[in-house]
Amino acid sequence: MIYQQTGMMIRQTSYSESSRIITILTESGEQVPLMARGFNKPKNQFITLRQGYLEALFTYNRFKGMGTLNDVDVTERYKNINGNFDVYTHASYILEVISRALEDDIAEPGFYRLLKKAFKLLDEGNSSFAVTSLVLVKMLPAYGGQLNLDSCAVCGRNDYKKYSHYSFKYHNVICYDCLTDETLERTIPVSNRVLYFALYLQSVKLDDVNSIKLSEDTGRQLLKFIEVMYEEYSGVFFRSRKLVDPQ
């Protein structure tokens, strides 16, 4: 049966000297493995897939299992992402975070919408660290974690201007009025600005995000905080993270 579906290539692996097996994530959230014959040849109809990240209309034959790719019609080339190494590394990080959470035979259309939104924001020149943070915050529940940032774990107040620490003992934020030797156990200092933006990214609807503008310093701090949450609550480490911040 012949299919036509919009999607993005999320992984590829060599199959033979001339061919590759690619996996696309469709806009319906399905992973589709496809044999791309002649992919490795200098001149072939799939050469556009070797030119960086893109969204395309994929035409393929498939009955069960792996399909055979017939044609690729590009719909979005993401020129800024593919033309800027720093932005490209953030796109790679984002793709890894989303693709590793996918499960076989379970459609995740929300993951595709998040991927497309993130790539659009990156391509339009928004803060790379902030966009990557958006994806990590939205994907944290898929890795078994959850951010609790809306009120102090001790006094219950929700004045973010007073937040100063995140507690792994209480799994919540603590305001500076409630800091004691006991409440400081297993905490990390976090600026209230970073906590505010993390809460915003968690609660905002994806369709309402048209731009994210943060200074590079604040963006780096925000991403670092969320990565610490992943380390604590999921234990997952993403290889692409080293490209974004090799320190």
NUGUDO-918469 format. One line per 4 residues: number of its first residue (from 0); their letters; for each residue x, z, y of N, C-alpha, C. Coordinates in steps of 0.05 Angstrom, whole numbers, plus 5000, padded with zeros to 4 digits. Each point is the difference from the previous one (the first is absolute). Layout:
NUGUDO-918469
NUM = a = X:Z:Y:X:Z:Y:X:Z:Y ~ ...
//
This chain:
NUGUDO-918469
0 = miyq = 5017:5000:4976:4983:5000:5024:5018:5000:5025 ~ 4992:4985:5020:5015:4998:5025:4989:5020:5020 ~ 5019:5015:5012:4993:5020:5021:5014:4993:5026 ~ 4988:5008:5022:5013:4999:5026:4995:5028:5013
4 = qtgm = 5022:5014:5006:4997:5026:5011:5022:5005:5022 ~ 4991:5013:5021:5019:5007:5021:5015:5026:4991 ~ 5026:5000:5005:5015:5024:4993:5029:4998:5009 ~ 5016:5019:4991:5028:5001:5007:5016:5005:4974
8 = mirq = 5023:4987:4999:5018:5005:4977:5013:5027:5003 ~ 4997:5017:4980:5011:5027:5002:5025:5005:4983 ~ 5004:4982:4980:5025:5003:4984:5005:4973:4986 ~ 5025:4997:4991:5007:4976:4986:5023:5007:4981
12 = tsys = 5002:4985:4978:5022:5004:4981:5007:4974:4987 ~ 5025:4996:4994:5009:4974:4988:4989:4998:4972 ~ 4992:4976:4993:4990:4995:4973:5019:4981:4985 ~ 5009:4980:5014:5018:4981:4989:5018:4989:5023
16 = essr = 5017:4981:4993:5017:4989:5021:4985:4988:5023 ~ 4976:4989:4994:4985:4986:5021:4974:5014:5008 ~ 4991:5019:4984:4973:5012:5006:5002:5030:5004 ~ 4979:5010:5013:4997:5028:5006:4972:5010:4994
20 = iiti = 4997:5025:4993:4974:5013:4998:4996:5015:5026 ~ 4979:4994:5014:4993:5014:5025:4974:5016:4995 ~ 4997:5021:5016:4976:5016:5000:4988:5000:5028 ~ 4975:4992:5003:4988:5001:5026:4979:5022:5001
24 = ltes = 4997:5012:5023:4979:5019:5005:4978:4985:5016 ~ 4977:4997:4988:4979:4985:5013:4985:5018:5020 ~ 4984:4987:5018:4985:5015:5020:4978:5017:4987 ~ 4994:4995:4975:4981:5017:4985:5014:5024:4987
28 = geqv = 5027:5001:5004:5015:5023:4990:5010:4997:4971 ~ 4999:4977:4989:5009:4995:4973:5028:4990:4998 ~ 5015:5009:4980:5026:4989:4995:4997:4976:4980 ~ 5012:4978:5008:4998:4976:4983:5028:4989:4994
32 = plma = 5009:5001:4975:5026:4989:4992:4997:4970:4996 ~ 5019:4985:5011:4999:4971:4999:5028:4988:4993 ~ 5000:4980:4983:5024:4985:4995:5003:4978:5021 ~ 5022:5002:5014:5006:4979:5021:5022:4982:4989
36 = rgfn = 4992:4978:4988:5019:4982:4988:5015:4984:5021 ~ 5027:4999:4997:5016:4986:5020:5006:5016:5025 ~ 4993:5026:5000:5004:5017:5024:5028:5000:5009 ~ 5020:5000:4981:5028:5002:5008:5013:4974:5007
40 = kpkn = 4986:4978:4997:5011:4974:5007:5002:4997:5030 ~ 5021:4986:5010:5003:4996:5029:4976:4988:5014 ~ 4987:4981:4986:4977:4987:5012:4976:5003:4981 ~ 4981:5016:5008:4976:5005:4984:4977:5008:5018
44 = qfit = 4976:4998:4990:4976:5005:5016:4996:5030:5008 ~ 5017:5017:4988:4997:5029:5005:5023:5011:5018 ~ 5015:4982:5012:5023:5008:5015:4993:5019:5023 ~ 4976:4998:5010:4991:5017:5022:5000:5030:4992
48 = lrqg = 4997:5005:4974:5000:5028:4991:5028:5012:5001 ~ 5020:4984:5004:5027:5010:5003:5008:5004:5029 ~ 4981:4998:5018:5006:5000:5028:4991:5026:5014 ~ 4997:5022:4984:4993:5025:5012:4971:5008:4994
52 = ylea = 4991:5021:5013:4973:5010:4996:4979:4981:5012 ~ 4979:4996:4986:4978:4983:5010:4974:5006:4985 ~ 4978:4992:5012:4974:5001:4987:4993:4971:4995 ~ 4987:4995:4977:4995:4972:4992:4975:4998:4983
56 = lfty = 4990:4976:4998:4978:4994:4981:5014:4989:4975 ~ 4998:5015:4978:5013:4992:4975:4979:4986:4982 ~ 5008:4977:4990:4984:4986:4981:5013:5001:4973 ~ 4986:5009:4979:5013:5004:4974:4979:4997:4978
60 = nrfk = 5011:4994:4976:4984:4999:4975:5004:5027:4986 ~ 4978:5011:4990:5003:5025:4985:4975:5004:4982 ~ 5005:5007:4975:4978:5008:4982:5002:5030:4995 ~ 5021:5008:4986:5006:5029:4996:5030:5004:5004
64 = gmgt = 5007:5023:5008:5029:5006:5003:5012:4985:5023 ~ 5023:4988:4996:5015:4987:5021:4988:4972:5006 ~ 4999:4994:5026:4990:4973:5008:5024:4982:5006 ~ 4993:4976:5009:5020:4980:5008:4994:4992:5029
68 = lndv = 5020:5004:5017:4997:4993:5028:5000:4970:5004 ~ 4981:4990:5015:4998:4971:5006:5008:4993:5028 ~ 4991:5017:5020:5004:4993:5028:4999:5025:5017 ~ 5014:4998:5023:5001:5022:5019:4995:4988:5028
72 = dvte = 4980:5010:5013:4993:4991:5027:5002:5024:5019 ~ 5021:5000:5016:5006:5024:5017:4979:5003:5022 ~ 4991:5025:5003:4981:5006:5021:5012:5018:5022 ~ 5021:5014:4993:5014:5017:5020:5029:5003:4993
76 = rykn = 5018:4993:5019:5029:5000:4993:5015:5025:5009 ~ 4990:5017:5017:5013:5024:5009:5029:4994:5010 ~ 5001:4983:5020:5025:4990:5010:5018:5023:5011 ~ 4988:5019:5014:5016:5022:5011:5012:5017:4978
80 = ingn = 4984:5006:4979:5010:5016:4978:5024:4985:4987 ~ 4996:4975:4993:5021:4985:4986:5024:4993:5017 ~ 4997:5002:5026:5022:4993:5018:5016:5023:5011 ~ 4992:5024:4992:5013:5024:5011:5006:5019:4976
84 = fdvy = 5026:5004:4995:5007:5015:4976:4989:5029:5000 ~ 5001:5013:5023:4990:5028:5001:4970:5001:4994 ~ 4985:4981:5011:4971:4999:4995:4995:4993:4971 ~ 5016:4982:4989:4997:4991:4972:5004:5024:4981
88 = thas = 5019:5018:5007:5005:5022:4982:4976:5019:5000 ~ 4987:5003:5022:4976:5017:5001:4977:4987:4984 ~ 4998:4973:5002:4980:4986:4984:5005:5004:4970 ~ 5026:5000:4992:5007:5004:4972:4993:5028:4991
92 = yile = 5005:5019:5017:4993:5028:4994:4970:5003:4996 ~ 4985:4989:5019:4970:5000:4998:4990:4988:4975 ~ 5011:4976:4993:4991:4986:4976:5006:5017:4975 ~ 5023:5013:4999:5007:5016:4977:4981:5024:4997
96 = visr = 4994:5013:5022:4982:5023:5000:4973:4992:4989 ~ 4990:4978:5009:4973:4991:4991:5001:4989:4971 ~ 5019:4984:4994:5000:4987:4974:5006:5019:4977 ~ 5015:5021:5005:5006:5020:4979:4976:5017:4993
100 = aled = 4980:5001:5018:4976:5016:4995:4979:4984:4985 ~ 5004:4974:4997:4981:4983:4986:5001:5005:4970 ~ 4976:4999:4988:4998:5003:4971:4988:4974:4988 ~ 5009:4993:4976:4990:4976:4987:4970:5002:4996
104 = diae = 4986:4979:5005:4971:4997:4994:4983:5018:5018 ~ 5011:5011:5021:4984:5015:5020:5003:4987:5027 ~ 4978:4989:5010:5001:4986:5026:5001:5021:5023 ~ 5017:4994:5019:5003:5018:5023:4998:4983:5026
108 = pgfy = 4977:4992:5008:4997:4983:5024:5010:5015:5025 ~ 4997:5026:5000:5010:5016:5023:5030:4998:5003 ~ 5014:4998:4978:5030:4997:5002:5007:4974:5013 ~ 4985:4979:4993:5006:4974:5012:4994:5000:5030
112 = rllk = 4978:5012:5008:4993:5002:5028:5022:5015:5015 ~ 5010:5022:4988:5021:5016:5013:5026:4983:5003 ~ 5007:4986:4979:5024:4983:5000:4997:4979:5022 ~ 4978:4986:5001:4996:4979:5020:5000:5012:5028
116 = kafk = 4987:5022:5004:5000:5013:5027:5028:5008:5008 ~ 5015:5012:4982:5027:5008:5006:5018:4977:5007 ~ 4998:4978:4985:5017:4976:5006:4992:4988:5027 ~ 4974:5000:5006:4991:4989:5025:5011:5017:5023
120 = llde = 4999:5026:4998:5011:5018:5021:5030:4996:5003 ~ 5014:4998:4978:5029:4996:5002:5006:4973:5013 ~ 4986:4980:4992:5005:4973:5010:4994:4998:5030 ~ 4982:5016:5010:4992:5000:5028:5019:5018:5017
124 = gnss = 5020:5012:4988:5020:5014:5015:4994:5030:5004 ~ 4982:5011:4985:4995:5029:5002:5023:5016:4989 ~ 5000:5026:5006:5022:5017:4990:5002:4999:4970 ~ 5023:4991:4990:5003:4998:4971:4998:5027:4986
128 = favt = 5012:5020:5011:4999:5027:4988:4971:5010:5000 ~ 4985:4995:5021:4972:5010:5001:4983:4985:4980 ~ 5004:4974:4997:4984:4984:4981:5006:5009:4972 ~ 5025:5004:4994:5008:5009:4973:4988:5028:4995
132 = slvl = 5000:5017:5020:4988:5026:4998:4970:4998:4994 ~ 4987:4982:5013:4971:4996:4995:4995:4994:4971 ~ 5016:4982:4988:4997:4993:4972:5005:5024:4982 ~ 5022:5014:5005:5006:5023:4983:4979:5021:5001
136 = vkml = 4989:5005:5024:4979:5020:5003:4975:4992:4984 ~ 4992:4975:5004:4976:4990:4986:5004:4999:4970 ~ 5024:4996:4990:5005:4997:4972:5006:5027:4986 ~ 5005:5021:5015:5008:5025:4988:4980:5010:4979
140 = payg = 4974:4999:5004:4982:5008:4979:5003:4985:4974 ~ 5008:4975:5001:5005:4984:4976:5023:5011:4984 ~ 5018:5015:5013:5023:5012:4986:4996:5030:4996 ~ 4975:5009:5003:4994:5028:4993:5004:5020:5023
144 = gqln = 5004:4991:5024:5005:5018:5023:4977:4999:5020 ~ 5000:5020:5018:4980:5001:5020:5011:5015:5024 ~ 4996:4990:5024:5009:5013:5025:4978:5019:5010 ~ 5007:5025:5005:4982:5019:5013:5011:5007:5027
148 = ldsc = 4989:4989:5021:5013:5003:5026:4979:5007:5022 ~ 4976:5006:4992:4979:5003:5021:4997:5028:5010 ~ 5012:5020:4988:4998:5028:5010:5023:5017:4989 ~ 5007:5021:5015:5021:5018:4991:4992:5014:4974
152 = avcg = 5018:5001:4981:4994:5013:4974:4995:5030:5003 ~ 5010:5012:5021:4998:5029:5002:4976:5009:5017 ~ 4998:4989:5024:4979:5009:5019:4976:4981:5001 ~ 5003:4976:4990:4978:4981:4999:4995:4984:5025
156 = rndy = 5016:5005:5021:4996:4985:5025:5009:4971:4997 ~ 4987:4982:5014:5007:4972:4998:5011:4989:5026 ~ 5017:5015:5013:5013:4991:5024:5027:4989:4993 ~ 5001:4973:4997:5025:4988:4990:5024:5005:5019
160 = kkys = 4995:5006:5025:5021:5005:5019:5017:5024:4992 ~ 4988:5018:4984:5014:5024:4991:5013:4997:4972 ~ 4994:4978:4987:5012:4996:4973:5030:4998:5003 ~ 5015:5013:4982:5029:4999:5002:5014:4997:4973
164 = hysf = 4986:5006:4978:5012:4998:4973:4980:4990:4980 ~ 5011:4989:4978:4983:4993:4977:5009:5018:4978 ~ 4980:5013:4986:5006:5019:4979:4994:4988:4972 ~ 5020:5001:4983:4996:4992:4972:4989:5023:4983
168 = kyhn = 5000:5023:5012:4987:5023:4987:4970:4999:5004 ~ 4991:4994:5024:4972:4998:5006:4989:4971:4999 ~ 5018:4981:4998:4993:4972:4999:4983:4993:5025 ~ 5010:5008:5023:4986:4996:5025:5019:5005:5023
172 = vicy = 4990:4995:5024:5016:5005:5024:4998:5029:5008 ~ 5019:5009:5016:5000:5028:5011:5006:4998:5029 ~ 4984:5014:5017:5005:5000:5028:5021:5021:5007 ~ 5012:4998:5024:5022:5018:5006:4991:5028:5005
176 = dclt = 4974:5005:5005:4990:5027:5003:5000:5015:4973 ~ 5000:4985:4978:4998:5013:4974:5026:5001:4985 ~ 5022:4994:5013:5026:5000:4986:5010:5028:4995 ~ 5005:5006:4975:5013:5025:4992:5019:4994:4978
180 = detl = 5016:5020:4992:5018:4996:4978:4986:4990:4975 ~ 4976:5011:4996:4984:4992:4976:4990:4972:5002 ~ 4988:4993:5023:4988:4973:5002:5021:4978:5003 ~ 5024:5008:5007:5022:4980:5003:5012:4992:4973
184 = erti = 4993:5014:4978:5010:4993:4974:4992:4972:4993 ~ 5018:4984:4991:4996:4972:4991:4985:4984:5022 ~ 5011:5001:5023:4989:4983:5022:5022:4982:5011 ~ 4991:4979:5013:5018:4983:5015:4990:4997:5029
188 = pvsn = 5018:5001:5019:4990:4996:5028:4992:4971:5005 ~ 4978:4997:5013:4990:4973:5006:4987:5001:5028 ~ 5007:4981:5017:4989:5000:5027:4970:4995:4999 ~ 4986:5012:5019:4971:4997:5001:4992:4971:5005
192 = rvly = 5018:4985:5013:4995:4972:5005:4999:4984:4974 ~ 5020:5006:4983:5001:4986:4974:4975:5008:4983 ~ 4993:5025:5000:4977:5009:4984:4974:4988:5011 ~ 4998:4996:5026:4977:4988:5012:4997:4971:4991
196 = faly = 5022:4985:5000:4999:4972:4992:4995:4997:4970 ~ 5011:5018:4984:4995:4999:4972:4970:5005:4994 ~ 4988:5019:5014:4972:5005:4997:4983:4976:5009 ~ 5008:4988:5022:4986:4976:5009:5001:4978:4980
200 = lqsv = 5024:4995:4989:5002:4978:4980:4984:5005:4975 ~ 4998:5026:4993:4984:5007:4977:4970:4995:5004 ~ 4991:5006:5024:4971:5000:5005:4989:4974:5011 ~ 5017:4984:5012:4991:4975:5013:4991:4980:4979
204 = kldd = 4978:4985:5006:4991:4979:4983:5018:4975:5004 ~ 5007:4987:4978:5019:4978:5001:4990:4978:5019 ~ 4974:4995:5001:4989:4979:5017:5003:5006:5030 ~ 5004:5026:5006:5002:5008:5028:5029:5000:5010
208 = vnsi = 5019:4994:4982:5028:4999:5008:5007:4971:5009 ~ 5004:4997:5026:5007:4974:5011:5029:4999:5009 ~ 5012:5023:5005:5028:5002:5008:5009:5029:4996 ~ 5026:5003:4996:5012:5027:4998:5026:4999:5016
212 = klse = 5001:5014:5022:5024:5000:5017:5011:5028:5001 ~ 5024:5003:4989:5015:5026:5001:5029:4994:5007 ~ 5013:5020:5012:5028:4997:5005:5014:5000:4973 ~ 5024:4988:4998:5014:4999:4975:5006:5028:4990
216 = dtgr = 5008:5018:5018:5006:5027:4992:4976:5014:4987 ~ 4977:4999:5013:4976:5012:4990:4992:4987:4973 ~ 5002:4973:4999:4994:4986:4976:5017:5008:4976 ~ 5026:5004:5006:5019:5008:4978:4992:5029:4991
220 = qllk = 4995:5017:5019:4992:5028:4992:4974:5000:4984 ~ 4981:4984:5008:4975:4998:4986:5004:4991:4971 ~ 5015:4978:4997:5005:4989:4973:5015:5020:4983 ~ 5020:5014:5012:5015:5020:4985:4982:5022:4990
224 = fiev = 4982:5010:5016:4982:5021:4992:4983:4991:4977 ~ 4989:4976:5001:4983:4991:4979:5015:4995:4974 ~ 5025:4991:5002:5017:4997:4977:5005:5027:4986 ~ 5003:5021:5016:5004:5027:4989:4975:5008:4984
228 = myee = 4976:4992:5010:4975:5006:4986:5000:4986:4973 ~ 5010:4975:4999:5002:4986:4974:5019:5014:4981 ~ 5023:5008:5011:5019:5014:4983:4989:5025:4988 ~ 4985:5015:5015:4989:5025:4991:4976:4997:4982
232 = ysgv = 4982:4982:5006:4974:4998:4986:4999:4978:4979 ~ 5017:4980:5001:4998:4979:4980:5025:4997:4984 ~ 5023:5007:5012:5025:4996:4986:5009:4971:4997 ~ 4986:4982:5014:5006:4972:4998:5021:4992:5022
236 = ffrs = 5019:4985:4992:5020:4990:5019:4999:4969:5000 ~ 4998:4989:5024:4998:4971:5002:5027:4988:5007 ~ 5009:4980:4984:5026:4989:5004:5003:4987:5028 ~ 4979:4988:5010:5001:4986:5026:5004:5020:5023
240 = rklv = 4995:5025:4995:5004:5020:5021:5029:5000:5010 ~ 5019:4995:4982:5028:5000:5008:5006:4978:5020 ~ 4986:4978:4999:5004:4978:5019:4990:5007:5027 ~ 4978:5015:5002:4988:5008:5025:5017:5020:5015
244 = dpq = 5009:5020:4985:5016:5022:5012:5022:5007:4980 ~ 5023:4987:5001:5022:5005:4980:5014:5026:5003 ~ 4993:5017:5020:5014:5025:5005:4994:5019:4977
//
